[in-house]
Each structure stands twice: as structure tokens, then as C-alpha cells.
Amino acid sequence: MRAFFFFVLFYPSLLFSQEFEAASYIQSKIGQVQDTILAHWTLDSMQHQISIEEEAGLSISAYQLKKAPDESFVVFHFIGEGCGAYCNPFYTSIVAFKNKEHAWHKVVELDLFEMEIDSIVVM
């Protein structure tokens, strides 16, 4: 019993150890609210998760929302900065694909885009 109180008193973050999953959050909300609102909510939740984890050198500051011209997919692109000895940008991308009936069916988190996305062009 004493060990339990030790963990609760000295490691309160263990009580709130559920990590925010941006891809599953977007999967659960997409199509119910506008994409820009969903991207803003996700950014706020990611910033809150970083503050809970007390990551002093990390910050997520912005997002980009890019849609394919035929709206077959949407890219939620989050931009952050990690600082240690030097500060470097990092990017997290979540891609939501539509099926033929334009119902959302697949959301995937990708780290393919190591830069800001200017535009999506159909070739």
C-alpha cells in the first residue's frame, strides 16, 4: 500500500499517462466539423499534450491544411520546433483519404513531408 501512495504522490503524471493520438482524433471527428476547425482543435490538443509531458524543448506552433484539387484527400500538416543545443523544425502529417462516395474512411499519420507543403498539384 505504501508503494502505491509513493507512486501517486511522487509521480502524478502516471495518473494522466494517456497520450493524445492525433490521427485517431481526426478519424473520429472528420466530416462532423469543418477541416479548419478540426485542424485547430488537433493543434490545441497536441500543444496541451506537450505541456502535460513538460517537454521544455518542444513546441508545435502552426498547421497547414492542404486539399487535393479533386478533394480525394486532405493533408493536416503540423509544424513544430525542437530545441536542444540547436533549434530544428519538425513536421507531423496526417492524411485523410476519401472513398468514391466521399465518406471518410482512412486516416494515416505519415512523416513523409519534411518541409512545409506549398500546394498539391494533379499531374
ABEGO torsion letter per residue (X at the ends): XAAAAAAAAABAAAAAABBBBAAAAAAAABGABBAAAAAAAAAAAAAAAAAAAGBAABBBABBBBBBBAAGABBBBBBBBBBBBABBBBBBBBBBBBBBAAGBBABBBBBAABABBBABBBBX
